Amino acid sequence: MAAAIVVIAAAIVMTGVLGRFRWLCHRPGSVIASLRSTGKRPRWRLGILRFGSNEMKWFSARAVFPWYTRLWRRGDFELLGRTTAPAQGDHRPTCVVACRYRGTDMELLMSSGAYAALASWYEAAPPHISAQVL
């Protein structure tokens, strides 16, 4: 009986996480992007990046809650460089983008199309905010 309750609870949580991920992926201005901080234990974490007019939000793929995990304001966000890995087999080319936000370095792993969206968002900054796209 207890095992059945655990299995049902796990199924409900997984359905919520996958449903949330699907919902976030299909919202306008959203792309799939993994995030890696340059702290003590750097590791890639899958998520959804959503572009707003003056901010960018990153939603963790593993979270159950609907709110964002990270928020970056356009004026404090910097693109430092990118490295493109060639396509292999059925996989599309990917970009590793070096970024900085308020002095903290991080990397984003995304498709080349997602990088084009990020570069466009960054370049479309208002005139008082400098933006250089690499």
BELFEN-V489032 format. One record per pair of residues at least 24 apart in sequence whose C-alpha atoms are under 10 Angstrom apart, sorted by the first residue. I is the first residue (numbers start at 0). J is the second residue. Records with the same first field share a line. If there is no record, write none. Layout:
I->J  J
This chain:
12->62  63
13->61  63
14->63
15->62  63  64  65
16->59  60  61  62  63  64  65
17->60  61  62  63
18->63
19->58  60  61  62  63  64  65
20->46  47  58  59  60  61  62  63  65
21->47  60
22->65
23->47  48  49  58  60  65
24->48  49
27->51
28->55  113  116  117  120
29->55  56  57  58  113  116
30->57  109  110  112  113  114  116  117
31->57  58  60  107  108  109  110  113
32->57  58  59  60  94  95  106  107  108  109  110  113  114
33->57  58  59  60  95  106  107  108  109
34->59  95  96  105  106  107  108  109
35->95  97  104  105  106  107  108
36->98  99  103  104  105  106  107
37->103  104  105  106
38->103  104  105
41->105  106
43->106  107  108
44->107  108
45->107  108  109
48->107  109  113  117
49->117
50->116  117  120  121
51->120
52->120  123  124  125
53->120  121  123  124  125
54->120  121
55->117  120  121
70->100
71->99  100  101
72->100  101
73->100  120  121  122  123  124  125  128  129  130
74->100  101  121  124  125  127  128  129  130
75->99  100  101  102  128
76->100  101  102  103  121  130
77->101  102  104  121  129  130  131  132
78->105  106  117  118  121  130  131  132  133
79->104  105  106  131  132  133
80->106  132  133
81->106  107  108  114  133
82->108
83->108  109  110  111
84->110  111
96->133
